[in-house]
Amino acid sequence: GGFLSGDEIDDDTDGQTECDGDCDDDNDDTFVGASEICDGEDNDCDGFAGFNAGFADYAVATSDDTGPAFAPRPLVAATTLTMADDELSAAIPMGFDFPFNGSTHPDVYVRSNGFVNFDGTEHETFAQPMHLGEDDALNSFIAFWWSDLDPTTGGTISYETQGVTPDQVFVLDFDSVPFYDHVTSGPTPQTVTLQLHLHETGLVEVHATQADRQDPFLDSYQLP
């Protein structure tokens, strides 16, 4: 006789144990060879969470390790977006179909609070960052610096598409955009200067030159 260790028991009855490679034996949607679904989990146990079901998995890398070098792109013929506080732009054609979240998207919508989405969804929590999955109405978005920003008090937001197919890049540029009720005193104002690069290949890059956090009294608008 003998006993099975915990790793040898198929706790979620999906046909695989931890010894077989099941990376989450409490979730029957997760096992080696499973199909990726857009739930933020590594369903097929390949080491990457499948935010892009039906397309390639996404991995996160910084310029300190295996990611691209810090390299904001000079703007050549950018279009300036004049945006109100907490505003979502109209659809902006990127000039190519961007693969994301299981679909391809020809257009992008810019929120003045530091994120973009691809379905034009308006929602009530536009100024307050949220965890993935916390708002079922908010899908197909990329939060490059989601905070309560206010471009009506300074800075510029602009965009352009660079390159030729199949290597086009949509560049979204936030230049010295302040936070709502930002502090103007001190050595530097509290602003955000960065670029979001959406590559025709599906690659997403964020190049941050300056990205302050908000005042402590607005801490409820920061993710933990």
HELIX and SHEET records of a PDB file:
HELIX    1   1 GLY A    6  GLU A    8  5                                   3    
HELIX    2   2 GLU A   18  ASP A   20  5                                   3    
HELIX    3   3 PRO A  151  THR A  153  5                                   3    
HELIX    4   4 PRO A  216  TYR A  221  5                                   6    
SHEET    1   A 5 THR A  79  LEU A  81  0                                        
SHEET    2   A 5 THR A 156  GLN A 162 -1                                        
SHEET    3   A 5 VAL A 169  PRO A 178 -1                                        
SHEET    4   A 5 THR A 191  HIS A 199 -1                                        
SHEET    5   A 5 VAL A 204  ALA A 211 -1                                        
SHEET    1   B 4 ILE A  92  PHE A 100  0                                        
SHEET    2   B 4 SER A 103  ARG A 111 -1                                        
SHEET    3   B 4 PHE A 115  ASN A 117 -1                                        
SHEET    4   B 4 PHE A 141  ALA A 143 -1                                        
END                                                                             
